Amino acid sequence: MANIAVVGAGAVGGYYGARLAQAGHDVRFLLRRDLEAVRARGLQVFSPAGDFHLDHVNAVATPEELGTVDWVICSLKTTSLDAAGPLSAPCVGPNTRVIALMNGLGIESRFSQWFEPRQVFGGMAFVCINRGEPGVIHHLDYGRVSIGHALDDPAENELLRALLESGNIETVVAPNLRYARWEKLCWNIPFNGLSVAGGGIGTATILASAELRATAERLMREVVLAGNADLAAAGSEARLDAEEVIPRMFTLTGTMGDYRTSMVIDYVQGAELEVETILGNPVRRARELGVPVPAIETLYAIVANADRVRRGLQPVLTGADLAQPRPVHP
């Protein structure tokens, strides 16, 4: 059994960490909001795969309390990406492996600045999941994790796959890590982005609107174009197939009900959005490659501004502003 530290034990980190703890691994959770509740009452997971409760959870308040471990699962929001290195470092020894279980592009390059690239993995969770009251996680559907090693070492990927599958977690080894990142962006960019650009809507609203659905498809096609250009630039032979990926993304989304994306939850709650890693970094990479992505660029501009407005960083017009006399120009 492995020693595992979960850094950023929100819905995603808490769920996968709980699955591994249920399997008998020594899992240690770095918690903030839920710390006292988990210490007092344990961790409850409601899941279509079977509800379960962890009575005794090793929950700590500081990374130093985690100790050196075999594996670190870092599932912070990428709005806290700068903190990921310092929070993970106290757990990392020369033989520790670090999984960046985060959304977006440009994640592993940051972790490879803090740790040896041979120690770094990426993970993309295809899962419908929300946090409930402190100490409660609602797993709604799916749960597959697509993984890749920073150096695309097959032997390393097999080690991570074995670990995750020991916790009854469906695991897919992607052709390479770059491929896995772009494949997840085929969902994250349209559905996270449009849920905010639409004013705070769920996935069912996007699917039910002919205009929004068509926009989502345009966004996916641009993600495929940029992703394949990035794969080619890296010398990879792997390619995303738009005619396979796009129908699959729509089919999966159609089974979710009116799912609330992580970005729309943050938007409604006034929290900072993961706009740069999910939208900004792909736009910048596409520009470097000379690939036009006008729909993604437009969505990025809208969502980035909506984020600033929602957090009170961008002034907006009020009723009082509109009541003021307007200047008359000859």
Order of alpha helices (4+ residues) and beta strands (2+ residues): beta-alpha-beta-alpha-beta-beta-beta-beta-alpha-beta-alpha-beta-beta-alpha-beta-alpha-alpha-alpha-alpha-alpha-alpha-alpha-alpha-alpha
